[in-house]
């Protein structure tokens, strides 16, 4: 069914693009369809951060052109405004064009996105007759430089943020000649907001919490997270997982417990001689990043119950499924592993339900839906990462590799790409093991939201 949806949106987009600038919301779908494979090269939390800000840029275009509409970052009136002329349909097309220009500037400038993403979306826009590289114009860049960057302190500073955003908006307002200029200005405001969102996206906060002076690492942790198991020394795996005897339920709480059930770095390589032991991806965001819809108290109150797993049973199911992989199941695993593609399919599937309800406001209705979905997905991911950090739980791959047995019947990878008896210490799943804790799995939480 999902593949039919993908095919359907491709047909609709191509049909709409043949008419010039596609009517809302198909132009946006065309750009996102091409951007997703490039955004997906980043780690999962970074993917969601990038697309979240791209999604919310659309609602900023609506708020700036619709009197009385609140912008998404502070539930207040838009700090920039532009009066649109024309019929309702023409105004909706202009709002979409604003969003397209904002997305292109974000594709060029937001942290974490790969360098080849912007040329791809630029080429899609060119087929619509729009020439935009995503490089900020001189006047807009001057406004951005005039505002200046805030200090590296990661805590919330709402007063400082509002002051900086207001100064930037005041500088940008005289430049808003049309919807294209508005899109560029929206991107500048989104990037200003994102620079203080607690992710340390530009790496300005050092590991000690001070300001990084050189070779700053984007999205690096500054909260002191360290795995209890080192890359080379594990806890005592006293349970014979995958043995012939049931292990019973093993539980772990968030205040200590068995080191054997804690997260441990795995070995990865690129197939060309480079090996690396993992670091937990963005372990700080569940503590420091700002939520979009949830209040701080609501966010703190959402917790996962202490897990109680029968690891023997679960690991037997894991190896059994891997041993019985066929081409259809491999395709299913690959498809559902792509969070952004899955989200796009759900959005596209929802369009027949959304568009008839909004009448002539085709783009505004879509942008409203997209902003709400994106905010929910974003907060779900942060909640997941908060609980991952709290439990710091082991991943199945680590348990199989340290299961206490010598052999396991499972998927063997290259060159046979089939199942056979392999050393347990050489076990790997079909796709890469996520670089994050095993509790409150982000993919599951996000799928429930979607």
C-alpha positions, 0 to 999 in steps of 0.5 A: 500500500505504501509503495502505491502511495509513493507512486501516486504522489509522483504521478500527481507531482509530475502532472502538476509540475507540467503546468508550471508552478504546481498548485498547493501543496504539490510543489512542496511535495515535489521538493521534499520528495527529492530532499528526503534521501539527502536529509536521511544521511544524517542521524535520526534526531538530526533528520527530524530537526531539519525537517521540523524547521522546514515544516514550521517555515510554512506556517510562518509564511501563513502567519506573515500573510494572514492577519491574526494568525500566530507564528509557531515559535512563541504563540504570538503575532508574526514579527514580519508581515506581507500583504498579498494581492490576488484571488484566494487561489493566487494568494495560496500559491504565493504562500506556497512559493514563500515556503519553497524559498524558505526551504531552499535557504534552509537546505543551504544553511541549516546545520546537519544537512549534507552539502549536496541537498541544496543543489537537488532542491534548486534543480526541482525549483528550476523546473518550476521556473524559479531560480534560487540557490539558497544563498542569502542576499547581501541585505538579508545577510547584513541583517543576520550579521547585525543581530549577531550570535548569542552566547553559548549558554545552552539554557533557555533564554526566552527574553534574549531570544525574543529580543534578537528575533525582534531586532532581526525582524525589524531589519528584515521588514523593509526588504519584503517586496514579495513572497520570494523575499518573504521566504528568504526572511522566514528562513533567516528567522528560523535559523535565528531561533534554531541557533539557541534551541539547546541542540548545540547544532553549531558546536559552540558549547564545549564539553565543559559547558564553556564556549568552544574555541577551535574545531567545534563539533556540531551537535556534540554533547555538553552534559557529561554523558559517558557510557557505563560500559567502555568500548572494550570492557563490558559488564558481567553478562552473568545470564546465559542469554540464548541458552536452552534454559529460560532466563526469566524477566530481567529488569533495570531501573534508571538509578543504577543496576546491572552494567550488562544491561547498559548501553555499550558502544558497538564497532562500525566500519566503512568497508575501506579500512576505517573502524570506529567505536560509536558515541551515543548520538545527541545524548543531551537533547532530552535534557536541553532541547526545547519542545514545540508543543509540550510545556516543560512540566508536561514534557518532564511528566512523560516517562517510560515505565521501567522495562522488564524484558525476557531477553532469552525470549526476545533474542530468540525471536530476533535471531529467528526473524533474521534467519527467515528473511526473504526479499519481501521482508528485506524490502519491508525492513528497508522501507520502515527504517526510513522515517522521513519516507514513511512520514511523507507517505502518511502525509500524502495519504492524508491529503485526500482527507485534508484538502476537501475540508479546507476549501479554497485554502489548500495550502494554508490547510496543508501547512496547518496539518504539517505544522501540527504533525511536525510538532508532535513528531518532534516532541515525541522524539525528544521524549524518547531521547529523554528516556533513552538517556535516563535508562541507558539501556543495552541494545539487542546486538550487544546482548547477542554478541555477549550471549554466553554461547559460541554459535547462533543461527542467523542472517550472515550478511555478505557474501552469502546473504543467507542464514547459517550458523555464525559465531555469536560475537560476529552477529549483526542485524540486517540494517545498522543498529541505531546509535542510541539507547535501547529503551523508548525506541525513537522509531516506535514512538514516532510511528505511534505519533504518525 
